[in-house]
Amino acid sequence: AGGFQGYVLSPTLLLKTRVMTNPVFREKMSLLRTTLLSLRIGVDVVKDEGLITLMKGSNVFALKRLLDWATRYFFSDLFEAMLLKHSVSDALSTGEKVAASLLGGTASTVSTLPLDVLVAKTQDAKKAGVKVSAIKLLKQDLEEKGWKGLYDSYMQGFEARLAHVCFTTVAMKTGGPIMYDFLFGKK
């Protein structure tokens, strides 16, 4: 499901990245003007670079979405098993499940955040019309910035990403079954 989500959302992400990296949006403007300029950028991208450009970076993004959800569930299940092993009861409380989801979300964030940055760099407006290889980008960043610079660059936005991933992991992994039981009764 995450991979499919990546392919569906990739064009939107590309356009968002192009809008955010466009210097026109550094000035204050109305919502209507912002919307119209954003649409103009989208039309220009398709007109200048072709419709297929909207899928630029989609393979990396689809892989990233697949890994996002796989690691969220994997790490949450891992932490649930660890908590259950040290628990005095046969089942985890809701609080323990939330804790496992938060820990799982944290581990997922650490392991997938570099892919977020890689997708953004692949879709950057400065790379318009240029075929960009994810591996070449990583190698280039490593050569230019070294290991410390690479780490700093690829861990940008950690706090915001951490909050988002932890919230969605708790909502889906712990909240989903609670809501299901509430609506349809316990299994």
PEFENUR-V322391 format. One record per pair of residues at least 24 apart in sequence whose ideal C-beta (glycine too) atoms are under 7 Angstrom apart, sorted by sequence separation. I is the first residue (numbers start at 0). J is the second residue. D is the distance in whole Angstrom. If there is no record, write none. Layout:
i->I j->J d->D
i->I j->J d->D
//
This chain:
i->75 j->99 d->5
i->78 j->102 d->4
i->75 j->100 d->5
i->78 j->103 d->5
i->14 j->41 d->5
i->17 j->44 d->6
i->74 j->102 d->7
i->75 j->103 d->3
i->74 j->103 d->4
i->14 j->44 d->7
i->71 j->103 d->6
i->74 j->106 d->4
i->71 j->104 d->6
i->74 j->107 d->6
i->70 j->106 d->7
i->71 j->107 d->5
i->116 j->152 d->7
i->70 j->107 d->4
i->116 j->153 d->5
i->116 j->155 d->6
i->13 j->53 d->6
i->67 j->107 d->7
i->70 j->110 d->5
i->113 j->153 d->4
i->70 j->111 d->6
i->112 j->153 d->7
i->13 j->55 d->6
i->112 j->154 d->6
i->10 j->53 d->4
i->13 j->56 d->7
i->10 j->54 d->7
i->67 j->111 d->5
i->9 j->54 d->6
i->66 j->111 d->5
i->112 j->157 d->6
i->115 j->160 d->7
i->9 j->56 d->7
i->9 j->57 d->4
i->12 j->60 d->6
i->63 j->111 d->6
i->66 j->114 d->7
i->112 j->160 d->6
i->6 j->57 d->6
i->9 j->60 d->5
i->63 j->114 d->4
i->5 j->57 d->7
i->9 j->61 d->7
i->63 j->115 d->7
i->108 j->160 d->5
i->108 j->161 d->5
i->5 j->60 d->5
i->6 j->61 d->5
i->59 j->114 d->7
i->63 j->118 d->6
i->5 j->61 d->3
i->105 j->161 d->6
i->108 j->164 d->5
i->107 j->164 d->6
i->5 j->63 d->6
i->59 j->117 d->6
i->60 j->118 d->5
i->2 j->61 d->5
i->5 j->64 d->4
i->59 j->118 d->5
i->4 j->64 d->5
i->5 j->65 d->7
i->104 j->164 d->4
i->105 j->165 d->6
i->104 j->165 d->4
i->107 j->168 d->7
i->2 j->64 d->6
i->56 j->118 d->5
i->59 j->121 d->6
i->1 j->64 d->4
i->2 j->65 d->4
i->1 j->65 d->4
i->101 j->165 d->5
i->104 j->168 d->4
i->56 j->121 d->4
i->103 j->168 d->6
i->1 j->67 d->6
i->55 j->121 d->7
i->56 j->122 d->5
i->1 j->68 d->4
i->55 j->122 d->6
i->0 j->68 d->7
i->1 j->69 d->7
i->100 j->168 d->5
i->101 j->169 d->6
i->100 j->169 d->4
i->97 j->169 d->6
i->100 j->172 d->5
i->100 j->173 d->5
i->59 j->133 d->5
i->97 j->173 d->5
i->96 j->173 d->5
i->48 j->127 d->6
i->48 j->128 d->5
i->93 j->177 d->7
i->71 j->164 d->7
i->75 j->168 d->6
i->71 j->168 d->5
i->75 j->172 d->5
i->72 j->172 d->6
i->71 j->172 d->7
i->16 j->119 d->6
i->20 j->123 d->6
i->21 j->124 d->6
i->20 j->124 d->4
i->12 j->118 d->7
i->16 j->122 d->4
i->16 j->123 d->6
i->17 j->124 d->5
i->13 j->122 d->5
i->12 j->122 d->7
//
